[in-house]
Amino acid sequence: MPMGRGHNMGSGGSCICPKCGAKAPHQSGTPCQKMACPKCGAKMLREDSEHHELLKRKRKK
C-alpha cells in the first residue's frame, strides 16, 4: 500500500518561520507551509524537516 505525501513527522513539534525565526505549535492535519507566521506573515516550515535543515545549512555558508 503506497504511503501518502505526508512526511511522517508525527502530530507534535513546531512550525518555524524562515524569515524571522518565530515558532508556533504544529497543528495536526495542517502542514506548516499552509500556516502564516504570527509575526511577519511568511509561510512556516516544520522544525527539523528536510526543508528546515536545508535552510540551516544555507545560512551557515
N, C-alpha and C positions, 0 to 999 in steps of 0.2 A: 504494500500500500504506500503510495508516494506521500511524502510529507508536504504540508502547505508551505507558503513562502515565509512563515514565521522563523524567527532566529533562535527560538528555544532558550530564551534568556530568563524565563520564569516571570512570575507576576510581580515580584518585588523590585527593588532597585530605584534608581533615579534617572531623570532626564536632565541633561546639562546643556546650557546654551553655548554654542561655539564662538559667539561674539563677546558676550560679557561674563560668561562663567557662572551665571545663576543656575541654581539647581531647583528641581521640583520633583515631587514623588511621581513615579511611573504609575499611570492609571491602567489597570488591567483591561485588555481589549482595545486600547488606543495606542497606536505607535507613537513614539516620542516625536517623530517627524511631522505628525499631524497636530502637535501642540505648539502654541506660540509662547515664547519666553515671557514670563510675567513682568520682566523689567524692560526689555527692549523690543519685543515682538518677533525676534528671529525664530526660525524653525529650530526645535530642540533635537538633540541626539541622545541616544541611550548611553548612559555612562558605562564604560568598559566594553562597548560594542566595537565591531571592526572599524566602523566609521570614526568613532571617538579615538581609537588607538591610532588611526592614520593621521588624524588632526594633531594629536600629541606629538607624533614623530615629526610631522611637518613643522611644528612650532619649535622643536629642538634645533633644527637646522639653521 
